[in-house]
Amino acid sequence: MTPHIVHVVHSFGTGGMENGMVNLFNTLPAARYRHTVVALTDYSAFRNRIVAQPVAFHALHRAPGHGLGWMGRLWKLLRQLQPDLVHTRNLAALEAQFVARAVGVRATVHGEHGRDMFDLYGMNWKYRLLRRAAQPFVSNYIAVSRDLETWLRLAIGVPARKLHQIYNGVDSQHFHPRSGTRPACLPPGFAPDDVVVYGSAGRMVDVKDYPTLVRAFIRMRQLQPEHAESMRLVLVGEGHARADCQRLLDAAGCAHLAWLPGERHDIAELMRALDVFVLPSRNEGISNTVLEALASGLPVVATAVGGNVELVEPGVNGTLVSVGDVEEMARALLAYLVESGQVEQATDRATPATATMLRQQQGQTARQFAVQRFSIPAMAEAYAAVYDLTLRRGS
């Protein structure tokens, strides 16, 4: 009989975690496992990206606050679904482990995909207490980065035998470098061939810190006024920080050099319209958008936090900068723009190059890195190995 896996998440909207789940469902053979997703709050049309097999979705509409009514609804639903394994993801769904045990599920997995602003470094004592309380009920853990794996072991006390580190995968056929001219997915006349387009994509929320990128873009223009019209900024995504970014651009008089279209569904084509990808996050697990940028042959400028340092090698496929440091980010971005003079590299191995050569060389290395190390089939098989191990132990 095909094992039934119930995946419990806080919500299923648009984001890296959800994208990873879609890739998993579309890659694992339908005959191997049957999947159901339970969103404690709600789910979105993003689920329509699952095309390889039917996956049922349920929403519990959990209200904000500390009410426990959702636990009763989850208990009833799990008794109805009769899962062989329950897989929770991130802190916001961790309490579902207690409900799964109450229902009698003995095979459980918990995934850590990154931390949000309310517990940026995983040090909040209340949340650590909750994680430690849940630890005996979790059969195995999956961490998407070595950074998260180490934190689970040292800060939460998860035994090494329960820990499995699995990187996200990226579709390197769908995400590939541009060939020829810039694709026509940007506004008409916005980005002629002689400009450098910096861009990012993701949820416009506090932990992503897009205002720092906007401030760095504005600072670039101040540092190199003669090149002020040669740079463009594209920020793709929806969230409350989008309005903050737009206000900063308006106040600086450079809104005409930026494009903030909101949520888009043509990310692969938009990546091919960029020249440099930027991720200003305050913390990250393993960023799917960084993987997509690397596969698209883009150099990546990212903050030196979490899993970013496992994806970006300074001077090789991109540049790492300090969190929230506008000046440092601005100067790092300028290295990919300014053609005159020599560009000082971040490592001893790198050689000076003009900005164009820098983008080309790092972009080619980025593509090779993504193709060789981050395949979706390898990711899916690693998840399957954890599921099989957990099911054997729980039987």
FENQUI-V427236 format. One record per backbone hydrogen bond with DSSP energy under -0.5 kcal/mol. NH is the residue of the N-H (numbers start at 1). CO is the residue of the C=O. If there is no record, write none. Layout:
# FENQUI-V427236
NH;CO
NH;CO
This chain:
# FENQUI-V427236
3;32
5;3
5;34
6;4
6;85
7;5
7;36
8;6
8;87
9;7
9;38
12;42
13;11
15;13
19;15
20;16
21;17
22;18
23;19
24;20
25;21
26;22
27;23
27;24
28;24
32;29
33;29
34;3
36;5
37;56
38;7
39;37
39;58
40;9
40;38
41;10
44;12
47;44
48;45
49;46
50;47
51;49
56;35
58;37
60;39
61;41
62;40
71;68
72;68
73;69
74;70
75;71
76;72
77;73
78;74
79;75
80;76
81;77
82;78
84;4
85;4
86;107
87;6
88;86
88;109
89;8
90;111
93;90
94;90
94;91
95;91
96;93
97;94
98;95
99;95
100;96
101;97
102;98
103;99
104;100
105;100
108;106
109;86
110;140
111;88
112;142
113;111
119;116
120;117
122;119
128;124
129;125
130;126
131;127
132;128
133;129
134;130
135;131
136;132
137;134
138;134
138;135
139;108
139;137
140;108
141;162
142;110
143;164
144;112
149;145
150;146
151;147
152;148
153;149
154;150
155;151
156;151
157;152
158;152
162;159
163;159
163;160
164;141
166;143
166;164
170;374
172;170
175;171
176;174
185;183
186;183
190;187
195;192
196;230
197;195
198;196
198;232
199;276
200;234
202;236
204;238
205;203
208;205
209;205
209;206
212;209
213;209
214;210
215;211
216;212
217;213
218;214
219;215
220;216
221;217
222;218
223;219
224;220
225;222
227;224
228;225
230;227
231;228
232;196
233;257
234;198
235;259
236;200
236;234
237;235
237;262
241;204
242;239
243;240
244;240
245;241
246;242
247;243
248;244
249;245
250;246
251;247
252;248
253;249
253;250
254;249
255;249
257;254
258;255
259;233
262;235
270;266
271;267
272;268
273;269
273;270
274;270
274;271
275;197
276;197
277;299
278;199
279;301
282;207
283;207
286;113
291;287
292;288
293;289
294;290
295;291
296;292
297;294
298;293
299;275
300;317
301;277
302;300
302;319
303;279
304;321
305;303
307;284
307;285
308;305
309;306
310;307
311;307
311;308
312;308
313;311
314;312
315;318
316;313
317;313
318;313
319;300
321;302
325;322
326;324
329;325
330;326
331;327
332;328
333;329
334;330
335;331
336;333
337;334
338;334
343;353
344;342
353;343
355;338
358;354
359;355
360;356
361;357
362;358
363;359
364;360
365;361
366;362
367;363
368;364
369;365
370;366
371;367
372;368
373;369
374;370
376;170
379;375
380;376
381;377
382;378
383;379
384;380
385;381
386;382
387;383
388;384
389;385
390;386
391;387
392;388
393;389
394;390
395;391
395;392
